[in-house]
Structure formats: C-alpha cells, structure tokens
Amino acid sequence: MPLTIIPSPLKSIKRALLVTGSIAFALAGAVACQAQESAASKVMLLTGQASIYHNWQASSAVIETILDQTGLFEIDRVLTPAVGESMAGFAPRWSDYDAVVMDYDGDEWSATTKAALADYLASGGGLVLVHAADNAFPDWPAFQAMAGVGGWRGRDESAGPMLRWRDGNQVHDRGSGTAQHPPQHDFQIVTRAPAHPIMRGLPEIWMQAHDELYSQLRGPASDVTILGTAIADTSMPNGTGEHEPMLMAIRYGDGRVFHTTLGHVGPRDEPPIATLSSVGFIVTLQRGTEWVATGDVTQAVPDDFPTADAPSLRNLR
C-alpha cells in the first residue's frame, strides 16, 4: 500500500482566498500567502502507527496544530500503511522536505526506505523525534544513532549506555537497567545548554505538565547534546534519582536531530491533552522543528512560558 499524504488544511484555506470574496481581498490574500509560503520550511509529519500505549491519531493532530500556529512551516501529514499491511509501497520523498517530524512507533519499513531516510539526514536533512518515536526500530543501528538513546522494545545493556547528567556534565552510564518511567506527574525541566538556539532565552528551570518522565533510555549516545533534564525522584515508583535527558540535539552526518521525550498521549486520551497543551512542550517542539529545518531559531520566548513553580497550559483550539 502506498503512503498517504494529507496536506495541511491551511493550504486549502489559501487556495480558497484566491477564488472567493472580492478581487481586492483575493489579490491581497494571494500576495500574503505567497510571501508566507516562500519563507516557510516544508515539514513532513510522519505518523500512522503506535504501540498499544499511545494514540497517534490524537497526538499527530495536535502536533500539526502546534506547528501550524507558528506560520513558519508548510506541513504534509504522511501516513504509513496500517499495522500488518505491506510496507512495499511506502517510500516517502524525504528530500522534498526541510524537516521530518516523526510521531511513529510501528512496523518495520523496507531496507530501501530506511536507507533513504539515513541518506537524507546524513546529507543535511532535519529530523524531530517526539516521545514514543524513540521506541521505534530497535534493530536498526542507524536509527538508534539518529535518536541518540531510546527505550523499550527489547533494549538492554547491549543497546548501549544510558545518558545522564552528573556534576555539570553529561556522562555515559553503562550500569544495568532498562527503560521505565514514574507515574505521570508535573515535573521540572532544567535547561542544560542555554546557548543552544532551541533553548536560548528559556528559563533555567521550568515545569512540564503531567507527563511521563522517560528514564534509563539506552543507545549509542554519540554526538548528543543534552538540552534539558528532569530528575526521577526516588520517592516515586520507578524513580532513578538521576537527572535524565528530556530534550536532546543530535548530529547525524551533516543532519540535525531534535529529540524530545516529552508529549505522552495515552491510548484513550482525547484533546485537550495536558502534556501537549503544556507550553514548555509546545515551545520546544516549535523551536526544535525550526532548528532542524534551518539551523537557527527566530521565535521569541512567549509570555506564557512556564515558571519553575507551575506548568502553563495553552488552549490550542
């Protein structure tokens, strides 16, 4: 089955401006839309499958809204075949896009499609991995290098070290343990790379709302810059007491990867979803996508960004 491409609704709105209303309004709309499209980065939102623990239909719809609201991106939502269907026809044209935002954890792709994504990224493409996407493809070494670290799906000590922040530095921890997380809760994110474009201007400490704090992720952990961490307190079930990476920037060849472990959406979650409505998640996703697409971030830090004491939620409708 071939891939399915669903253009952003914004494209249809732009086309409608050209054929409805007064001539003056249509011409003004055309000029404005042309200016916006010429400056926009083309983004593929890749989704279509998830494990039983996640709801890709809900998460991808909100992610598209979050990215669309910046006005910086022209978005195509690309769906893989459904679980168990043939992947033979799934062959996205990666090079058509400035960035690929991946909200996918499912069936294996063909070797040709995998190689094409790796080549795209190594040649200077951009990739964003959102939450469950780091659980994908445990037996594909190139993807593990793209992600830096990942979780679940059979990853044990053989997958590589854990990545931690200790005494002011990121370190490889080759001890025992597999991926886990405490129950969902509000937790503090500590900015660890304040000069990085994604984190520039963000507070030193800020709150994420009611999320899964991924812990003990493993992988090659090479060419990774930890952007933000959170501590999984030992007073909670599955608390490691370690400063775990929540936000990461990875270099893969000439390409850029932004990996956010934030943004859990459970199988029965329906919007509004606190994890995705959390302004810390929204802003870092928007900034991370701009960075992988262009190499820089032009977005200002919004006034509603969370503080060290309380998360901030935004109405995305």
C-alpha positions in Angstrom: 0.0 0.0 0.0 1.5 3.4 -0.9 1.9 6.2 1.6 -0.9 8.7 2.3 -0.2 12.4 2.2 -2.6 14.8 3.8 -1.7 18.4 3.2 -2.3 20.9 6.0 -5.8 22.5 6.0 -4.0 25.8 5.8 -3.2 25.1 2.1 -6.9 24.7 1.3 -7.7 28.0 3.0 -5.1 29.8 1.0 -6.5 28.4 -2.2 -10.0 29.4 -1.2 -8.8 33.0 -0.7 -7.9 33.1 -4.4 -11.4 32.1 -5.6 -13.8 33.7 -3.1 -14.6 37.2 -1.9 -13.7 40.4 -3.6 -11.0 40.7 -6.2 -9.0 43.0 -3.9 -9.3 40.6 -1.0 -8.3 37.7 -3.1 -5.2 39.6 -4.5 -4.2 40.7 -1.0 -4.6 37.1 0.2 -2.6 35.8 -2.7 0.3 38.2 -2.0 0.3 37.4 1.7 0.1 33.7 1.1 2.9 33.7 -1.5 5.1 35.6 1.0 4.4 33.2 3.8 4.9 30.1 1.6 8.2 31.4 0.2 9.5 31.8 3.7 8.0 28.5 5.1 10.0 25.4 5.7 8.4 22.3 4.3 7.8 19.8 7.0 6.7 16.1 6.8 4.7 15.0 9.9 5.2 11.2 9.7 2.8 9.1 11.6 0.3 6.2 11.2 1.1 3.6 13.8 1.9 3.4 17.5 2.1 0.8 20.2 -0.8 -0.1 22.4 0.4 2.6 24.9 0.0 5.6 22.6 -2.6 7.2 20.5 -1.0 8.5 17.2 -4.3 9.8 15.8 -4.7 12.2 18.8 -1.1 13.2 19.1 -0.4 13.8 15.4 -3.4 16.1 15.1 -2.3 18.2 18.0 1.3 18.3 16.8 0.2 19.5 13.4 -1.8 22.3 15.1 1.2 23.3 17.2 3.5 23.5 14.2 0.9 25.2 12.0 0.4 28.0 14.6 3.9 29.3 14.1 3.3 30.3 10.5 6.8 29.0 9.8 6.0 25.6 8.3 4.2 24.1 5.3 3.1 20.8 6.6 2.2 17.5 5.0 0.9 14.7 7.2 2.3 11.5 5.8 0.6 8.2 7.0 2.3 4.8 6.8 0.2 1.8 5.9 -1.8 0.4 8.9 -0.4 -2.3 11.2 0.2 -5.5 9.4 -0.2 -4.1 5.9 2.6 -4.2 3.3 5.2 -1.5 3.5 6.5 -2.3 0.0 4.9 0.9 -1.4 5.9 3.2 1.5 8.7 5.3 0.1 8.4 9.0 1.1 10.4 11.6 -0.9 12.4 12.7 2.1 14.4 15.2 0.1 11.3 17.2 -0.7 11.3 18.3 3.0 13.4 20.6 5.2 12.4 18.6 8.3 10.7 15.3 9.2 8.7 15.3 12.4 8.2 11.7 13.5 5.3 10.6 15.6 5.6 6.9 14.8 6.4 3.6 16.5 5.3 0.7 14.5 6.0 -1.9 11.8 9.4 -2.1 10.1 10.0 -0.2 6.8 11.7 -1.7 3.8 15.5 -1.6 3.8 15.4 0.8 0.9 13.2 3.3 2.7 15.3 3.1 5.8 18.5 3.7 3.8 16.9 6.6 2.1 16.0 8.3 5.4 19.5 7.8 6.7 21.0 9.2 3.5 18.6 12.2 3.7 19.6 13.0 7.2 23.3 12.4 6.7 23.2 14.8 3.7 21.9 17.7 5.8 18.2 16.9 6.4 16.3 17.5 9.7 14.6 15.1 12.0 12.4 15.6 15.1 11.6 12.6 17.3 8.6 13.0 19.6 8.2 10.9 22.7 7.2 7.3 21.5 9.2 7.7 18.3 12.4 6.9 20.3 10.9 3.5 21.0 10.9 2.6 17.3 13.2 0.4 15.2 15.3 -1.2 18.0 17.2 -3.4 15.5 18.1 -0.5 13.1 21.6 0.8 14.2 21.4 3.9 12.0 18.1 5.0 13.6 19.5 4.4 17.1 22.3 6.7 16.2 19.8 9.3 14.9 17.9 9.1 18.2 21.0 9.0 20.5 19.1 6.9 23.1 15.8 5.1 23.1 13.6 2.8 25.1 11.6 -0.4 25.4 11.2 -2.9 22.6 14.0 -5.2 23.8 16.7 -2.6 24.5 19.0 -3.8 27.3 22.7 -3.3 28.1 23.6 -4.5 24.6 21.9 -1.4 23.1 24.5 0.9 24.6 24.9 3.2 27.6 22.4 5.3 29.4 22.9 9.0 29.1 22.8 11.0 32.4 23.7 14.5 33.7 26.1 14.4 36.6 28.2 17.1 38.3 27.7 19.6 35.5 28.4 17.2 32.6 26.7 14.6 30.5 28.0 11.1 31.1 27.6 7.6 29.7 26.3 5.2 32.4 27.0 1.6 31.5 25.2 0.2 34.5 22.2 -2.2 34.5 18.6 -1.2 33.9 16.1 -0.9 31.2 13.7 1.9 30.2 11.0 2.9 32.6 9.1 6.0 33.9 7.3 7.0 37.1 3.6 7.6 37.0 2.6 10.7 35.1 3.1 13.9 37.0 4.2 17.6 36.8 8.0 17.9 36.9 10.7 20.5 36.5 12.9 20.7 33.4 16.4 22.1 33.9 17.9 23.9 30.9 21.4 22.4 30.4 22.5 24.1 27.1 21.3 27.7 27.4 23.3 28.9 24.4 21.8 26.4 22.0 19.3 28.0 19.6 16.4 25.8 20.8 17.0 26.8 24.5 18.2 30.3 24.0 16.2 32.7 26.3 14.3 29.9 28.2 14.3 29.9 32.0 16.9 27.9 33.8 14.1 25.8 35.4 10.6 25.3 34.1 7.7 22.9 34.6 6.2 20.3 32.2 2.6 19.3 32.8 1.5 15.7 33.8 3.9 13.8 31.6 5.9 10.6 31.5 9.5 11.2 32.7 11.3 8.7 30.5 14.3 7.2 32.3 17.1 4.8 31.6 17.0 5.2 27.8 19.9 3.5 26.1 21.6 3.8 22.7 24.9 4.8 21.0 24.6 8.2 22.8 27.1 9.7 20.4 27.1 13.3 19.0 24.4 14.2 21.5 24.0 17.5 23.3 21.6 17.3 26.3 19.4 20.4 26.2 17.2 19.7 29.2 17.0 17.2 32.0 14.5 16.1 34.7 15.1 14.1 37.9 13.1 11.0 38.5 12.8 11.2 42.3 13.4 8.0 44.2 10.3 8.7 46.4 8.2 7.7 43.3 7.8 4.3 41.8 10.5 3.8 39.1 12.3 6.8 40.3 16.0 6.6 39.5 17.3 9.6 41.3 19.2 10.5 38.2 19.0 13.7 36.0 17.5 12.1 32.9 17.7 13.7 29.4 14.3 15.1 28.3 15.5 17.2 25.3 18.4 16.4 23.1 20.1 17.7 19.9 21.9 15.1 17.9 24.2 15.4 14.9 24.0 12.7 12.3 26.4 13.3 9.4 25.5 16.8 8.2 22.0 16.5 9.5 20.3 17.8 12.7 18.0 15.9 15.1 15.9 17.3 17.9 14.7 14.5 20.2 12.0 15.3 22.8 10.9 12.6 25.2 8.0 14.8 26.3 4.5 14.6 24.9 2.9 11.3 26.1 -0.6 10.6 24.7 -2.2 7.5 26.1 -4.5 5.2 24.1 -7.7 6.7 25.4 -6.5 10.3 25.7 -8.6 12.9 23.9 -7.9 16.6 23.4 -7.3 18.7 25.4 -4.3 16.7 26.5 -2.2 18.3 29.2 1.1 17.0 28.0 0.7 18.5 24.6 -1.1 21.7 25.8 1.9 22.3 28.1 3.6 25.5 26.9 7.0 24.0 27.6 6.3 21.2 25.2 4.7 23.5 22.6 7.6 26.0 22.5 10.4 23.5 22.5 8.7 21.5 19.7 8.2 24.6 17.6 11.8 25.8 18.2 13.3 22.3 17.7 11.5 21.9 14.4 12.7 25.3 13.2 16.2 24.5 14.2 16.4 21.1 12.4 14.9 22.8 9.3 17.0 25.9 9.2 19.9 25.6 11.7 18.6 28.6 13.8 15.6 29.7 15.8 13.8 33.0 15.2 10.9 32.5 17.6 10.7 34.6 20.8 10.0 33.1 24.2 6.3 33.7 24.8 4.9 35.5 27.9 3.0 32.3 28.9 6.1 30.2 29.2 6.1 28.1 32.4 7.9 29.1 35.6 9.9 26.9 38.0 6.9 26.6 40.2 4.0 25.8 37.9 3.3 24.5 34.4 1.5 26.6 31.9 -1.3 25.3 29.7 -2.5 26.8 26.4 -5.8 26.4 24.6 -4.8 25.0 21.2 -8.3 25.2 19.6 
